Amino acid sequence: MVGARGHDTVVAAWHFTGQEGALVIAGMPAGVRVLDVFGQPITAAQPGTGAMKIPLGPRRTTLLLPNTSVPTASALLKSARLNRANRSAVCQRVRG
């Protein structure tokens, strides 16, 4: 789910298999906040490729993208990769 919050965009992501995994997104804006279902910060790695690696567990993960429009956030998510169980897949669908 992707939605506007003032000048920012909020993204709610669920790991569809209920297992651990990571969402790798290139071109994320500075100041992105990643929160767990309880609103606690989650540390997201930024590999040398310029992509942000966001850990996903069996519960909802929320991303707060500052000064980012919904169309821009949706485009970033469409180019994201989901890494799970030593496999990766291109994200197939983003609704905005």
N, CA, C and O atoms as a DFTB+ gen file, in Angstrom:
384 C
 N C O
     1  1       0.838      -1.167       0.000
     2  2       0.000       0.000       0.000
     3  2       0.886       1.234       0.000
     4  3       1.889       1.295       0.711
     5  1       0.509       2.201      -0.795
     6  2       1.258       3.444      -0.906
     7  2       0.276       4.599      -0.767
     8  3      -0.774       4.600      -1.409
     9  1       0.610       5.592       0.074
    10  2      -0.284       6.727       0.239
    11  2       0.461       7.991       0.612
    12  3       1.575       7.941       1.133
    13  1      -0.166       9.124       0.341
    14  2       0.429      10.423       0.642
    15  2       0.193      10.792       2.100
    16  3      -0.828      10.445       2.694
    17  1       1.157      11.499       2.655
    18  2       1.056      12.066       4.001
    19  2       1.737      13.424       3.947
    20  3       2.928      13.547       4.229
    21  1       0.972      14.435       3.584
    22  2       1.556      15.763       3.366
    23  2       2.472      15.714       2.158
    24  3       2.055      15.292       1.079
    25  1       3.728      16.144       2.328
    26  2       4.710      16.104       1.245
    27  2       5.454      14.768       1.203
    28  3       6.318      14.561       0.351
    29  1       5.121      13.885       2.105
    30  2       5.810      12.595       2.217
    31  2       4.928      11.473       1.668
    32  3       3.753      11.676       1.364
    33  1       5.522      10.291       1.552
    34  2       4.768       9.106       1.153
    35  2       4.992       8.014       2.189
    36  3       6.102       7.831       2.688
    37  1       3.927       7.298       2.502
    38  2       3.971       6.170       3.434
    39  2       3.763       4.894       2.626
    40  3       2.842       4.809       1.813
    41  1       4.619       3.907       2.855
    42  2       4.513       2.609       2.193
    43  2       4.360       1.551       3.274
    44  3       5.169       1.486       4.199
    45  1       3.331       0.723       3.163
    46  2       3.161      -0.412       4.071
    47  2       3.461      -1.671       3.275
    48  3       2.848      -1.924       2.238
    49  1       4.411      -2.457       3.769
    50  2       4.827      -3.671       3.055
    51  2       4.657      -4.876       3.963
    52  3       4.931      -4.819       5.162
    53  1       4.199      -5.967       3.368
    54  2       4.090      -7.244       4.066
    55  2       4.897      -8.255       3.280
    56  3       4.901      -8.224       2.050
    57  1       5.580      -9.151       3.972
    58  2       6.290     -10.232       3.295
    59  2       5.263     -11.319       3.033
    60  3       4.754     -11.931       3.972
    61  1       4.959     -11.563       1.782
    62  2       3.818     -12.402       1.425
    63  2       3.957     -13.862       1.815
    64  3       2.950     -14.569       1.843
    65  1       5.148     -14.349       2.116
    66  2       5.302     -15.751       2.503
    67  2       5.290     -15.929       4.011
    68  3       5.262     -17.058       4.501
    69  1       5.311     -14.820       4.758
    70  2       5.363     -14.911       6.207
    71  2       6.726     -15.305       6.730
    72  3       6.878     -15.600       7.915
    73  1       7.723     -15.313       5.850
    74  2       9.086     -15.672       6.237
    75  2       9.961     -14.424       6.220
    76  3       9.536     -13.356       5.778
    77  1      11.179     -14.576       6.704
    78  2      12.129     -13.472       6.676
    79  2      12.579     -13.218       5.239
    80  3      12.627     -14.136       4.420
    81  1      12.901     -11.984       4.950
    82  2      13.381     -11.616       3.635
    83  2      13.854     -10.177       3.660
    84  3      13.941      -9.564       4.724
    85  1      14.157      -9.639       2.492
    86  2      14.594      -8.247       2.400
    87  2      14.115      -7.665       1.085
    88  3      14.103      -8.341       0.057
    89  1      13.724      -6.414       1.131
    90  2      13.337      -5.670      -0.053
    91  2      14.504      -4.760      -0.388
    92  3      14.933      -3.970       0.453
    93  1      15.023      -4.857      -1.602
    94  2      16.159      -4.046      -2.020
    95  2      15.653      -3.020      -3.025
    96  3      15.143      -3.372      -4.089
    97  1      15.800      -1.740      -2.671
    98  2      15.273      -0.650      -3.490
    99  2      16.395       0.336      -3.801
   100  3      17.030       0.877      -2.896
   101  1      16.626       0.560      -5.083
   102  2      17.647       1.530      -5.522
   103  2      17.039       2.925      -5.570
   104  3      15.843       3.083      -5.815
   105  1      17.874       3.933      -5.334
   106  2      17.458       5.317      -5.495
   107  2      16.567       5.879      -4.414
   108  3      15.831       6.836      -4.654
   109  1      16.621       5.302      -3.227
   110  2      15.779       5.795      -2.134
   111  2      16.247       7.192      -1.705
   112  3      17.448       7.460      -1.676
   113  1      15.298       8.083      -1.371
   114  2      15.683       9.427      -0.940
   115  2      16.345       9.403       0.435
   116  3      16.185       8.453       1.201
   117  1      17.084      10.456       0.727
   118  2      17.719      10.577       2.043
   119  2      16.645      10.726       3.107
   120  3      15.587      11.304       2.858
   121  1      16.920      10.207       4.286
   122  2      16.019      10.386       5.409
   123  2      14.868       9.402       5.499
   124  3      13.937       9.615       6.275
   125  1      14.913       8.324       4.716
   126  2      13.849       7.319       4.777
   127  2      13.850       6.692       6.170
   128  3      14.903       6.355       6.710
   129  1      12.664       6.543       6.738
   130  2      12.514       5.859       8.028
   131  2      11.812       4.541       7.793
   132  3      10.846       4.471       7.032
   133  1      12.294       3.494       8.445
   134  2      11.709       2.159       8.342
   135  2      11.272       1.757       9.742
   136  3      12.062       1.785      10.686
   137  1       9.970       1.374       9.866
   138  2       9.397       1.071      11.173
   139  2       8.726      -0.297      11.164
   140  3       8.189      -0.731      10.145
   141  1       8.764      -0.970      12.316
   142  2       8.063      -2.249      12.424
   143  2       6.588      -2.001      12.757
   144  3       6.155      -0.852      12.847
   145  1       5.829      -3.065      12.936
   146  2       4.391      -2.964      13.182
   147  2       4.076      -2.203      14.469
   148  3       2.965      -1.697      14.632
   149  1       5.039      -2.118      15.378
   150  2       4.845      -1.414      16.641
   151  2       5.361       0.026      16.592
   152  3       5.330       0.728      17.603
   153  1       5.835       0.473      15.419
   154  2       6.355       1.828      15.270
   155  2       7.799       1.996      15.696
   156  3       8.299       3.116      15.793
   157  1       8.473       0.873      15.951
   158  2       9.875       0.923      16.359
   159  2      10.774       0.939      15.122
   160  3      10.475       0.259      14.141
   161  1      11.869       1.703      15.151
   162  2      12.761       1.777      13.988
   163  2      13.400       0.431      13.669
   164  3      13.732      -0.347      14.563
   165  1      13.562       0.177      12.374
   166  2      14.261      -1.001      11.868
   167  2      15.494      -0.483      11.134
   168  3      15.402       0.472      10.363
   169  1      16.629      -1.098      11.366
   170  2      17.844      -0.699      10.671
   171  2      17.830      -1.271       9.265
   172  3      17.679      -2.478       9.075
   173  1      17.988      -0.397       8.286
   174  2      18.042      -0.812       6.881
   175  2      19.456      -0.589       6.375
   176  3      20.022       0.491       6.544
   177  1      20.016      -1.604       5.761
   178  2      21.382      -1.514       5.237
   179  2      21.379      -0.793       3.900
   180  3      20.421      -0.890       3.132
   181  1      22.455      -0.073       3.630
   182  2      22.625       0.572       2.338
   183  2      23.913       0.039       1.721
   184  3      24.993       0.587       1.944
   185  1      23.786      -1.046       0.934
   186  2      24.964      -1.618       0.297
   187  2      25.653      -0.613      -0.616
   188  3      25.070       0.415      -0.957
   189  1      26.873      -0.897      -1.009
   190  2      27.662      -0.010      -1.864
   191  2      27.028       0.280      -3.214
   192  3      27.495       1.166      -3.929
   193  1      25.989      -0.435      -3.575
   194  2      25.339      -0.229      -4.867
   195  2      24.423       0.983      -4.872
   196  3      23.891       1.343      -5.922
   197  1      24.226       1.623      -3.721
   198  2      23.317       2.751      -3.642
   199  2      21.882       2.332      -3.390
   200  3      20.971       3.159      -3.426
   201  1      21.683       1.056      -3.137
   202  2      20.340       0.540      -2.860
   203  2      20.152       0.389      -1.361
   204  3      21.115       0.174      -0.625
   205  1      18.913       0.501      -0.914
   206  2      18.586       0.289       0.488
   207  2      18.032      -1.126       0.634
   208  3      17.130      -1.522      -0.104
   209  1      18.570      -1.884       1.584
   210  2      18.111      -3.247       1.848
   211  2      17.273      -3.213       3.120
   212  3      17.790      -2.997       4.216
   213  1      15.965      -3.430       2.954
   214  2      15.021      -3.307       4.051
   215  2      14.596      -4.697       4.513
   216  3      13.966      -5.433       3.753
   217  1      14.932      -5.066       5.750
   218  2      14.531      -6.387       6.232
   219  2      13.014      -6.470       6.386
   220  3      12.380      -5.560       6.919
   221  1      12.448      -7.571       5.914
   222  2      11.011      -7.817       6.044
   223  2      10.795      -9.086       6.845
   224  3      11.385     -10.125       6.549
   225  1       9.964      -9.001       7.841
   226  2       9.616     -10.175       8.636
   227  2       8.202     -10.607       8.315
   228  3       7.649     -10.210       7.289
   229  1       7.611     -11.412       9.174
   230  2       6.262     -11.910       8.919
   231  2       5.168     -10.872       9.195
   232  3       3.988     -11.147       8.975
   233  1       5.546      -9.697       9.668
   234  2       4.568      -8.646       9.953
   235  2       4.806      -7.437       9.064
   236  3       5.768      -7.380       8.298
   237  1       3.897      -6.468       9.189
   238  2       3.975      -5.259       8.371
   239  2       5.229      -4.455       8.677
   240  3       5.652      -4.355       9.829
   241  1       5.818      -3.883       7.627
   242  2       6.921      -2.941       7.732
   243  2       6.460      -1.653       7.066
   244  3       5.889      -1.685       5.975
   245  1       6.704      -0.527       7.714
   246  2       6.284       0.760       7.176
   247  2       7.503       1.582       6.797
   248  3       8.459       1.684       7.565
   249  1       7.463       2.168       5.601
   250  2       8.514       3.057       5.131
   251  2       7.934       4.461       5.042
   252  3       6.846       4.649       4.497
   253  1       8.644       5.440       5.568
   254  2       8.267       6.838       5.463
   255  2       9.294       7.516       4.571
   256  3      10.459       7.648       4.947
   257  1       8.863       7.947       3.389
   258  2       9.751       8.568       2.409
   259  2       9.510      10.073       2.416
   260  3       8.476      10.531       1.930
   261  1      10.456      10.856       2.963
   262  2      10.252      12.296       3.076
   263  2      10.328      12.991       1.718
   264  3      11.134      12.630       0.860
   265  1       9.475      13.988       1.546
   266  2       9.467      14.819       0.341
   267  2       9.466      13.982      -0.936
   268  3      10.175      14.287      -1.895
   269  1       8.655      12.921      -0.932
   270  2       8.559      12.011      -2.078
   271  2       7.097      11.873      -2.459
   272  3       6.246      11.650      -1.598
   273  1       6.800      12.005      -3.752
   274  2       5.420      11.870      -4.223
   275  2       5.036      10.396      -4.314
   276  3       5.900       9.521      -4.373
   277  1       3.746      10.134      -4.325
   278  2       3.254       8.765      -4.470
   279  2       3.715       8.159      -5.794
   280  3       4.151       7.008      -5.790
   281  1       3.644       8.870      -6.941
   282  2       4.128       8.273      -8.191
   283  2       5.620       7.924      -8.150
   284  3       6.035       6.904      -8.702
   285  1       6.426       8.770      -7.496
   286  2       7.858       8.481      -7.385
   287  2       8.093       7.252      -6.514
   288  3       8.890       6.383      -6.868
   289  1       7.403       7.172      -5.374
   290  2       7.538       6.011      -4.482
   291  2       7.088       4.743      -5.195
   292  3       7.734       3.703      -5.069
   293  1       5.994       4.815      -5.939
   294  2       5.500       3.645      -6.675
   295  2       6.521       3.186      -7.710
   296  3       6.728       1.986      -7.889
   297  1       7.156       4.131      -8.389
   298  2       8.180       3.773      -9.386
   299  2       9.378       3.097      -8.715
   300  3       9.926       2.136      -9.255
   301  1       9.789       3.590      -7.543
   302  2      10.887       2.957      -6.813
   303  2      10.530       1.519      -6.438
   304  3      11.357       0.616      -6.566
   305  1       9.304       1.312      -5.979
   306  2       8.880      -0.029      -5.575
   307  2       8.762      -0.969      -6.764
   308  3       9.053      -2.159      -6.643
   309  1       8.344      -0.455      -7.899
   310  2       8.227      -1.308      -9.088
   311  2       9.585      -1.840      -9.537
   312  3       9.667      -2.908     -10.143
   313  1      10.642      -1.099      -9.242
   314  2      11.981      -1.542      -9.634
   315  2      12.680      -2.324      -8.518
   316  3      13.825      -2.746      -8.685
   317  1      12.009      -2.516      -7.396
   318  2      12.607      -3.198      -6.239
   319  2      12.732      -4.697      -6.478
   320  3      12.067      -5.280      -7.334
   321  1      13.627      -5.300      -5.672
   322  2      13.794      -6.758      -5.700
   323  2      13.506      -7.295      -4.305
   324  3      13.881      -6.694      -3.298
   325  1      12.835      -8.433      -4.271
   326  2      12.547      -9.111      -3.020
   327  2      13.486     -10.295      -2.899
   328  3      13.474     -11.195      -3.740
   329  1      14.296     -10.295      -1.858
   330  2      15.208     -11.410      -1.598
   331  2      14.624     -12.253      -0.474
   332  3      14.341     -11.746       0.612
   333  1      14.446     -13.540      -0.740
   334  2      13.923     -14.446       0.280
   335  2      14.498     -15.840       0.074
   336  3      14.684     -16.279      -1.061
   337  1      14.773     -16.516       1.144
   338  2      15.242     -17.913       1.120
   339  2      16.281     -18.147       0.030
   340  3      16.173     -19.081      -0.765
   341  1      17.304     -17.268       0.008
   342  2      18.392     -17.373      -0.961
   343  2      17.933     -17.273      -2.403
   344  3      18.635     -17.715      -3.313
   345  1      16.746     -16.688      -2.620
   346  2      16.262     -16.445      -3.977
   347  2      15.840     -14.985      -4.048
   348  3      15.599     -14.349      -3.021
   349  1      15.752     -14.465      -5.245
   350  2      15.239     -13.106      -5.379
   351  2      14.249     -13.075      -6.526
   352  3      14.306     -13.902      -7.436
   353  1      13.360     -12.132      -6.475
   354  2      12.347     -11.989      -7.511
   355  2      12.066     -10.510      -7.714
   356  3      12.128      -9.723      -6.769
   357  1      11.764     -10.144      -8.921
   358  2      11.366      -8.768      -9.195
   359  2       9.972      -8.571      -8.642
   360  3       9.116      -9.441      -8.800
   361  1       9.728      -7.440      -7.995
   362  2       8.398      -7.154      -7.464
   363  2       7.437      -7.063      -8.646
   364  3       7.674      -6.298      -9.581
   365  1       6.373      -7.824      -8.609
   366  2       5.467      -7.939      -9.723
   367  2       4.374      -6.886      -9.744
   368  3       3.933      -6.482     -10.820
   369  1       3.935      -6.441      -8.602
   370  2       2.765      -5.580      -8.590
   371  2       2.861      -4.546      -7.476
   372  3       3.196      -4.868      -6.336
   373  1       2.563      -3.312      -7.823
   374  2       2.487      -2.239      -6.844
   375  2       1.203      -1.503      -7.110
   376  3       0.929      -1.092      -8.237
   377  1       0.421      -1.339      -6.076
   378  2      -0.818      -0.575      -6.219
   379  2      -0.616       0.765      -5.540
   380  3      -0.044       0.839      -4.452
   381  1      -1.078       1.811      -6.174
   382  2      -0.883       3.124      -5.572
   383  2      -2.086       3.984      -5.704
   384  3      -2.082       5.126      -5.246
